[in-house]
Amino acid sequence: MHPEQPSPIRHPLITHQRHLVTEYAFCLGEIPTTIRVRLYKQQEGQRYSCEQSHYIQTPLQDEPAFDSADDHASLDACLAAITDAMVAQYQQAEQAGHRPSENWLLPSREFD
């Protein structure tokens, strides 16, 4: 085990353990707001999950796009689940004639 990776806590009350692997930041198209994604590795197993600073909700969407499966086989798969959905929603809105706007990004209440 790499020295910077914590060992799982061995207590029955401590569950769903994960540790932060990295944080990734990007901008989406013409929207200047920086979107940050924190990527976590589960302590048991080789699965990954993430948290994101913003969700996209274009004029075409009734609600923001969320990654419904927060359990991925790799860091790349985890990041792709978020970015692929954002890109698809962004492009659909643009193709429908909407101009990209910072209002399309909704800050996550759980990301601090």
Legacy VTK file of the C-alpha trace (Angstrom):
# vtk DataFile Version 3.0
C-alpha trace
ASCII
DATASET POLYDATA
POINTS 112 float
0.000 0.000 0.000
1.256 3.477 -0.882
2.210 5.461 2.266
-0.200 8.356 1.480
-3.205 6.042 1.253
-4.945 5.496 4.576
-5.760 2.009 5.737
-9.448 1.213 6.170
-10.758 1.908 9.662
-11.715 -1.391 11.248
-14.841 -0.604 13.237
-18.390 -1.801 12.474
-19.816 1.722 12.799
-17.461 3.153 10.173
-18.877 2.323 6.739
-18.694 3.493 3.112
-15.078 4.534 3.479
-13.334 6.303 0.633
-10.386 8.645 0.254
-9.746 11.596 -2.026
-7.534 10.684 -4.974
-7.525 13.948 -6.906
-9.495 17.028 -7.860
-10.010 17.892 -11.529
-11.113 21.300 -12.838
-12.419 22.387 -16.254
-14.614 24.906 -18.036
-17.449 23.941 -20.341
-17.541 25.595 -23.755
-18.230 29.333 -23.580
-19.184 29.251 -19.883
-16.266 30.745 -17.912
-17.190 29.188 -14.552
-14.695 26.586 -13.348
-16.302 23.212 -12.620
-14.427 21.063 -10.108
-14.745 17.333 -9.649
-13.358 15.470 -6.629
-12.566 11.832 -7.331
-12.577 9.273 -4.512
-11.461 5.654 -4.256
-13.381 3.243 -2.088
-11.275 1.783 0.708
-12.499 -1.736 -0.012
-12.259 -2.716 -3.660
-11.214 -0.853 -6.761
-14.257 1.357 -7.350
-14.390 5.148 -7.689
-16.948 7.840 -6.964
-17.017 11.609 -7.301
-18.486 14.920 -6.200
-18.912 17.880 -8.513
-19.086 21.614 -7.831
-21.766 22.361 -10.443
-24.535 20.601 -12.340
-25.796 21.614 -15.764
-29.393 22.581 -16.409
-29.954 24.131 -19.814
-33.263 25.657 -20.945
-34.109 22.242 -22.453
-33.884 20.388 -19.117
-36.596 20.215 -16.468
-33.986 19.358 -13.840
-30.183 19.266 -13.634
-28.276 16.297 -15.037
-26.945 14.012 -12.291
-24.655 10.980 -12.504
-27.091 8.333 -11.294
-24.423 5.646 -10.830
-21.793 6.927 -8.439
-19.749 3.743 -8.710
-17.180 3.450 -11.472
-14.368 1.070 -12.430
-11.734 3.785 -12.972
-10.957 7.458 -12.478
-11.429 8.025 -16.204
-14.859 6.342 -16.202
-15.918 8.417 -13.220
-14.875 11.684 -14.856
-16.352 10.687 -18.219
-19.752 10.026 -16.639
-19.908 13.657 -15.536
-18.302 15.361 -18.512
-20.093 13.311 -21.190
-23.494 14.240 -19.721
-22.549 17.915 -19.427
-21.224 18.078 -22.989
-24.328 16.356 -24.384
-26.726 18.742 -22.608
-24.643 21.777 -23.592
-24.529 20.757 -27.265
-28.254 19.952 -27.420
-29.127 23.385 -26.044
-26.764 25.098 -28.483
-28.214 23.131 -31.414
-31.697 24.215 -30.319
-30.581 27.855 -30.643
-29.831 28.693 -26.994
-26.794 30.802 -26.196
-24.538 29.315 -23.484
-24.914 31.031 -20.126
-23.420 30.819 -16.647
-27.039 30.370 -15.518
-26.850 26.862 -16.975
-24.551 25.848 -14.108
-26.109 25.201 -10.719
-23.700 25.096 -7.760
-23.858 21.924 -5.700
-25.052 22.588 -2.150
-22.910 19.693 -0.927
-19.618 20.785 -2.500
-17.604 23.128 -0.329
LINES 1 113
112 0 1 2 3 4 5 6 7 8 9 10 11 12 13 14 15 16 17 18 19 20 21 22 23 24 25 26 27 28 29 30 31 32 33 34 35 36 37 38 39 40 41 42 43 44 45 46 47 48 49 50 51 52 53 54 55 56 57 58 59 60 61 62 63 64 65 66 67 68 69 70 71 72 73 74 75 76 77 78 79 80 81 82 83 84 85 86 87 88 89 90 91 92 93 94 95 96 97 98 99 100 101 102 103 104 105 106 107 108 109 110 111
